[in-house]
Amino acid sequence: MSDRHPAEAYHRWYYDTEVWEGVSFLGVTTNKSVSDMWNYQEILSELRPSLVIEFGTRFGGSALYFSVIGRAINPDLKVLSVDIHHHEVFPRVHEDPAIRLVTNSSTSPEVLEIIRQMRGQNPGRVFFILDSDHSRDHVLAELEQLRRVVESGDYVVVEDGNINGHPVLPGWGEGPTEALEAYFERYPADYVRDEDREAKFGFTFAPSGFLVKP
């Protein structure tokens, strides 16, 4: 471990000890890096979005986080959280009036139409975060789907690019990092990487995944 950069060593410790699985927000499990979550609230404060759209709900901790933090910035903010099931979502999340849970695949035409409708009802910038199925093909399909709804000034985060040896879980298989590589080969001008945000706290679960739509 002494040969590694201290930030990478910490990243590996943070991930491999699964301390992130115990991270919660207001008592609801989030399964995220706390430094990423701090980064997200800073981004939200600057972006002042009308919508947060999350692919991957799990327990609902991040949906609740985006609702509470987001409405402190913009009281009219809404959160759309999409997953193939919601049976693990904490009751407190279901009770939040700003959160809409949609049970479907994030790449379905129905979800695309819901995003379009919500954009129409809530004009302004959107913060998107992709954190569902981490396989390369699925993340690539999500990014392709978003091409139809992402607008200039929107912010997109692709999480869990750290797996498959970037630097954790070597041998996991192609995931978000490989999806981003394939996407930018096809559409090199779609986004600008926010490298300052990515590097701010030394490590992130979303390497190469902080993206701004120009």
KATA-V11108 format. One record per backbone hydrogen bond with DSSP energy under -0.5 kcal/mol. CO is the residue of the C=O (numbers start at 1). NH is the residue of the N-H. Records with the same first field share a line. If there is no record, write none. Layout:
# KATA-V11108
CO = NH ; NH
This chain:
# KATA-V11108
1 = 4
5 = 9
6 = 10
7 = 11
8 = 12
9 = 13
10 = 14
11 = 15
12 = 16
13 = 17
14 = 19 ; 20
15 = 18
18 = 21
19 = 22
20 = 23
23 = 30 ; 31
25 = 28
28 = 25
29 = 61
33 = 37
34 = 38
35 = 39
36 = 40
37 = 41
38 = 42
39 = 43
40 = 44
41 = 45
42 = 46
43 = 47
44 = 48
50 = 78
51 = 127
52 = 54 ; 80
53 = 129
54 = 56 ; 82
55 = 131
57 = 60
59 = 90
60 = 64
61 = 65
62 = 66
63 = 67
64 = 68
65 = 69
66 = 70
67 = 71
68 = 72
69 = 73
70 = 73 ; 74
74 = 77
78 = 52
79 = 81 ; 100
80 = 54
81 = 102
82 = 56
83 = 104
86 = 89
90 = 93 ; 94
91 = 95
93 = 96
95 = 97
96 = 99
98 = 79
99 = 101
100 = 81 ; 102
102 = 83 ; 104
105 = 108
108 = 112
109 = 113
110 = 114
111 = 115
112 = 116
113 = 117
114 = 118
115 = 119
116 = 120
117 = 121
118 = 122
125 = 50 ; 51
126 = 128 ; 155
127 = 53
128 = 157
129 = 55 ; 131
130 = 159
135 = 139
136 = 140
137 = 141
138 = 142
139 = 143
140 = 144
141 = 145
142 = 146
143 = 147
144 = 147
145 = 148
146 = 149 ; 150
151 = 154
154 = 213
155 = 128
156 = 211
157 = 130 ; 159
160 = 163
162 = 166 ; 168
168 = 165 ; 166
169 = 164 ; 172
174 = 136
175 = 179
176 = 180
177 = 181
178 = 182
179 = 183
180 = 184
181 = 185
182 = 186
183 = 187
187 = 190
192 = 212
193 = 195
194 = 198
195 = 199
196 = 200
197 = 200
199 = 202
205 = 160 ; 161 ; 162
206 = 209
209 = 158 ; 211
210 = 194
211 = 156
212 = 192 ; 214
213 = 153
